[in-house]
Amino acid sequence: MSDLENALNGKSVAILVANGFEESHMTSLHKALVLTGANVKIVSPEKGVVNSWHGNGWGHFFPANAHLATSMSHHFDAVVIPGGSRHVNRLISDPQTARFMRGFMEDNKPVALVEDAPKILAEAGLLEARTVFAEEDIQDILSEKGATAADAEIHVDDMLVTSKFADEALVEKFADCILSYEPEAWEAA
């Protein structure tokens, strides 16, 4: 990880969470991204604070830096969504999630999804013809929405990184995507 220290200076990364997100995912991703020098913001449909899930019960509250309803993809260079079925289902039920994520996907900006988070993009119709890591329990949903499940526990499909774990390997691949993203080339195409 020391190779990435300050590598993302000047980059803005959103961590999209709703009540019930997996606390260990968010905290490890947040810490690792801060170490890269990225400006990390917690974006949430909840106002003020968002409650995590830790182990078998509710975890800590975290301050939400930005409200989902007023956040736009062009405010950020990249977005990451931790796992956690409670928050995944909450995000799917909020139409602002699809709007926010559509901006990232249409601009081909870096997106990282952990565990069951690909379900969010699948339900929004944003994974057609994409290959992603998928937990076994959501593979049928992804297939119905036109996505293919990858064999590996971490998979990169252009600027989309999907992983079973919120770990250093995910952050490294995600950072590589952020560093290689060229908005001018994408807009000119």
Secondary structure as the mmCIF struct_conf table of DSSP 4:
data_model
#
loop_
_struct_conf.conf_type_id
_struct_conf.id
_struct_conf.beg_label_comp_id
_struct_conf.beg_label_asym_id
_struct_conf.beg_label_seq_id
_struct_conf.end_label_comp_id
_struct_conf.end_label_asym_id
_struct_conf.end_label_seq_id
HELX_RH_3T_P HELX_RH_3T_P1 SER A 2 LEU A 4
TURN_TY1_P TURN_TY1_P1 GLU A 5 GLY A 10
STRN STRN1 SER A 12 LEU A 16
TURN_TY1_P TURN_TY1_P2 ASN A 19 GLY A 20
STRN STRN2 PHE A 21 GLU A 22
HELX_RH_AL_P HELX_RH_AL_P1 GLU A 23 LEU A 35
TURN_TY1_P TURN_TY1_P3 THR A 36 GLY A 37
STRN STRN3 ASN A 39 SER A 44
BEND BEND1 PRO A 45 GLY A 48
STRN STRN4 VAL A 49 HIS A 54
TURN_TY1_P TURN_TY1_P4 GLY A 55 ASN A 56
STRN STRN5 GLY A 57 PRO A 63
BEND BEND2 ASN A 65 ASN A 65
STRN STRN6 ALA A 66 HIS A 67
HELX_RH_3T_P HELX_RH_3T_P2 LEU A 68 THR A 70
HELX_RH_3T_P HELX_RH_3T_P3 SER A 73 HIS A 75
BEND BEND3 ASP A 77 ASP A 77
STRN STRN7 ALA A 78 ILE A 81
HELX_RH_AL_P HELX_RH_AL_P2 SER A 85 SER A 93
HELX_RH_AL_P HELX_RH_AL_P3 PRO A 95 GLU A 106
TURN_TY1_P TURN_TY1_P5 ASP A 107 ASN A 108
STRN STRN8 VAL A 111 VAL A 114
TURN_TY1_P TURN_TY1_P6 GLU A 115 ALA A 117
HELX_RH_AL_P HELX_RH_AL_P4 PRO A 118 GLU A 123
TURN_TY1_P TURN_TY1_P7 ALA A 124 GLY A 125
TURN_TY1_P TURN_TY1_P8 GLU A 128 ALA A 129
STRN STRN9 THR A 131 VAL A 132
HELX_RH_3T_P HELX_RH_3T_P4 GLU A 136 ILE A 138
HELX_RH_AL_P HELX_RH_AL_P5 GLN A 139 GLU A 144
TURN_TY1_P TURN_TY1_P9 LYS A 145 GLY A 146
STRN STRN10 THR A 148 ALA A 149
BEND BEND4 ASP A 151 GLU A 153
STRN STRN11 ILE A 154 ASP A 157
TURN_TY1_P TURN_TY1_P10 ASP A 158 MET A 159
STRN STRN12 LEU A 160 SER A 163
BEND BEND5 LYS A 164 PHE A 165
BEND BEND6 ASP A 167 ASP A 167
HELX_RH_AL_P HELX_RH_AL_P6 GLU A 168 SER A 180
HELX_RH_AL_P HELX_RH_AL_P7 PRO A 183 ALA A 188
#
